């Protein structure tokens, strides 16, 4: 990928027109997840790789390209999808790969930095140390060219399918590796061992690829808390773990940080301290949700579709018990937690010792819509499963709330969440299947800029079983400011 002087990195909302995003297409590592290792590798089930690729994720890539880089795809579909092409357009290690500067493939970036011999030496040594490889294996890896090596680092296998170490199947969830906050990049600290290699590879990409060269001073890593190596495994919130699915940039001044199964209170506290000191934002809301696999990150229970429209799991709309009041920041953030209750505390840089409390997510999100974004219309919530039990929790499990907004009012979601789709229709949204939309883009009947208030339905029989929606599967690098 050529360095372009016009390249910029900036994201200050969840709904501004998406211009540039990091993704990673499903690789062969997903097809190697075995039942006995699925939960260790953070999967609920094994998935069928060919179905995910050909019948599901490829549609996602097409939609992104039509919105972000149409010259790469428009007028070429018949050639791209011809059987003899064998999906080469979608393979980052193939010469016919689409190689977009706007729909950016992580594996491609990794291969590019591995052209630097010093980086190659360091990464091979680091990966081998993490995975406990022999010296002979390390030397073997050094002989492989960059594209092959990048693929091996991700899939765990050499060409010919010789497995050297576990795959990292969660790499498709690029949101979790970091988050762009205005012109800064906050890197993650994963909660589970299965994602350590992801964090390592991502760190090398952000600090070494020319795409991020102008922003290296704006890359933020969370330092470990003092003597972290002495903490017992059960130390819980004293550990420092943070994943991008728990961080949302809702305006240029306001950031949300979730405290969840994957992000600890200590990480939220330290991130808030750093972001305030570096004047990245002026306001941070901490959302403490139950530490359950059902929820995982805050973007599994709500995402934004328009200035005044949010997708939300209704379970979190109920009033909480009497709020716990305190003036001391440290006490508030490290006090005794009630695992079964939602707790929302908002801190302001100018007066962090005097926080604001919110009883419900609706209260917080309404405040964001009206005060931060200046929405003129009444704030509306489109509830998972249309707020009907048991469809609300069933469809939240298959990411009914985990939507990616491509432009204000136009979002991507799964086609299997019937009741949620019904709720979108009841709220005035048109609903269109991905293939139908692609056909209309291709024949010139419709342009992406002409879409308004639309839920785009993506095929999801297998992809949703990986427990992540399109919000998870995207890391926005550049968004326009909301109009």
ABEGO torsion letter per residue (X at the ends): XBBBAABBBBBABAABBBABBBBBBBBAAAAABBAAAAAAAGBABBBBAAAAAAAAAAAAAAAAAAAABAAAABGAAAAAABAAAGGAAABAABAABAGBAABBBAAAAAAAAAABAAAAAAAAAAAAAAAGBBAAAAAAAAABBAAAAAAAAAAGBBBGGBBABBBBAAAABAAAAEBBBEABBBBBBBABAAAAAAAAAAAAAAAABAAAAAAAAABBBBBBBBGAAABBAAAEAABBBBBAAABBBABAABBBBBBBAABBAAAAAAAAAAAAAAGABABBBBBBBBBBAAAGBAAAABBBABAABBBBBAAAABBBBBBBBBABAAAAAABBBBAABBBBBBBBAABAABBBBBABAAAAAAAAAAAAAGBABBBBBBBBGGGBOAAAAAAAAAGAABBBBABBGBBBBBAABAAAAAAAAAAGBBBBBAAAAAAAAAAGABBAAABBGBBBBBBAAAAAAAGBBAAAABBBABBBBBX
